[in-house]
């Protein structure tokens, strides 16, 4: 039997998935063309993956979801630096920023992972005052 806290967590997760879905429908080209049930399945699986990487905030989970959307399920395997970042104890806010910088660099130059890794490292240097 579920506890009240578990039920509240499930409701909060469902609400987050709905808000994220609405934002992606609004902001991503072609996302709206996918059936609603399929979109919510994708989001649920993607959020679960994000949580497995230690993302707890909505911003962290949304950033990871966008990386999956744009770069596909194996995006992490393209970079040892990214894999290391995603499993590191660095505060989430810094990991999210570095992930976003890496994804942006890959989207700009898909064949230049070294440039993306450099963007990740620069982000970590710039955000060092945010915590270790």
C-alpha positions as CSV (number, residue, x, y, z in Angstrom):
1,X,0.0,0.0,0.0
2,X,1.3,3.4,-1.0
3,X,2.0,6.0,1.7
4,X,0.6,9.5,1.4
5,X,4.1,10.8,0.6
6,X,4.5,8.3,-2.2
7,X,1.1,9.4,-3.6
8,X,2.1,13.1,-3.4
9,X,5.4,12.3,-5.1
10,X,3.6,10.6,-7.9
11,X,1.2,13.5,-8.4
12,X,4.1,16.0,-8.4
13,X,5.9,13.8,-11.0
14,X,2.8,13.6,-13.2
15,X,2.4,17.4,-12.9
16,X,6.0,18.0,-13.8
17,X,5.8,15.7,-16.8
18,X,2.6,17.5,-18.0
19,X,4.4,20.9,-17.7
20,X,7.5,19.6,-19.4
21,X,5.4,18.1,-22.2
22,X,3.5,21.4,-22.7
23,X,6.8,23.4,-22.8
24,X,8.3,21.0,-25.4
25,X,5.1,21.0,-27.5
26,X,5.3,24.8,-27.5
27,X,9.1,25.1,-28.1
28,X,10.4,22.1,-30.1
29,X,9.8,21.6,-33.8
30,X,8.0,18.4,-34.6
31,X,7.6,17.3,-31.0
32,X,3.9,18.0,-31.1
33,X,3.6,15.5,-34.0
34,X,4.2,12.6,-31.7
35,X,1.1,11.2,-29.9
36,X,0.6,12.4,-26.4
37,X,0.9,8.9,-24.8
38,X,4.2,8.3,-26.6
39,X,5.5,11.7,-25.6
40,X,4.6,11.0,-21.9
41,X,6.3,7.6,-22.1
42,X,9.4,9.2,-23.5
43,X,9.4,11.9,-20.8
44,X,8.8,9.4,-18.0
45,X,11.7,7.2,-19.2
46,X,14.0,10.2,-19.8
47,X,13.3,11.7,-16.4
48,X,14.0,8.3,-14.8
49,X,17.4,8.3,-16.7
50,X,18.1,11.8,-15.5
51,X,17.4,10.8,-11.9
52,X,19.7,7.8,-12.3
53,X,22.4,10.4,-13.1
54,X,21.7,12.3,-9.9
55,X,19.5,15.1,-11.3
56,X,16.9,16.1,-8.7
57,X,15.8,19.5,-9.8
58,X,13.2,20.1,-12.5
59,X,15.9,22.2,-14.4
60,X,18.4,19.3,-14.2
61,X,15.8,16.8,-15.4
62,X,14.6,19.0,-18.2
63,X,18.2,19.7,-19.4
64,X,18.9,15.9,-19.5
65,X,15.6,15.3,-21.4
66,X,16.5,17.9,-24.0
67,X,19.9,16.4,-24.4
68,X,18.2,13.0,-25.1
69,X,15.8,14.6,-27.5
70,X,18.4,16.4,-29.5
71,X,21.3,13.9,-29.3
72,X,19.6,10.5,-28.8
73,X,20.0,7.8,-26.1
74,X,23.7,7.2,-26.6
75,X,24.8,10.9,-26.4
76,X,26.8,10.3,-23.2
77,X,29.0,7.7,-24.9
78,X,30.4,10.3,-27.2
79,X,32.5,11.9,-24.5
80,X,34.4,10.5,-21.5
81,X,34.4,14.0,-20.0
82,X,30.6,14.1,-20.2
83,X,30.2,10.6,-18.7
84,X,32.6,11.6,-15.9
85,X,30.7,14.9,-15.3
86,X,27.3,13.1,-15.1
87,X,28.5,10.7,-12.4
88,X,30.6,13.3,-10.5
89,X,29.8,14.7,-7.0
90,X,29.9,18.3,-8.5
91,X,26.8,20.2,-7.4
92,X,23.8,19.7,-9.7
93,X,23.6,23.4,-10.7
94,X,27.2,23.2,-12.1
95,X,26.6,19.8,-13.8
96,X,23.4,21.2,-15.5
97,X,25.3,24.3,-16.7
98,X,28.2,22.2,-18.1
99,X,25.8,19.7,-19.7
100,X,23.9,22.5,-21.4
101,X,27.2,24.0,-22.7
102,X,28.3,20.6,-24.0
103,X,25.0,20.0,-25.7
104,X,25.0,23.4,-27.3
105,X,28.5,22.9,-28.6
106,X,27.7,19.5,-30.1
107,X,24.6,20.9,-31.7
108,X,26.7,23.6,-33.3
109,X,29.5,21.3,-34.4
110,X,28.3,17.6,-34.3
111,X,31.6,16.2,-35.3
112,X,33.7,18.2,-32.9
113,X,33.4,16.4,-29.5
114,X,36.7,18.0,-28.4
115,X,35.2,21.5,-28.7
116,X,32.2,20.3,-26.7
117,X,34.5,18.9,-24.0
118,X,36.3,22.2,-23.9
119,X,33.0,24.0,-23.4
120,X,32.2,21.6,-20.6
121,X,35.6,22.2,-18.9
122,X,35.2,26.0,-19.3
123,X,31.8,25.9,-17.8
124,X,33.1,24.0,-14.8
125,X,35.9,26.5,-14.3
126,X,33.5,29.5,-14.6
127,X,31.0,27.9,-12.1
128,X,33.6,26.8,-9.6
129,X,32.5,29.5,-7.1
130,X,29.1,27.9,-7.1
131,X,30.4,25.0,-5.0
132,X,32.5,21.9,-5.2
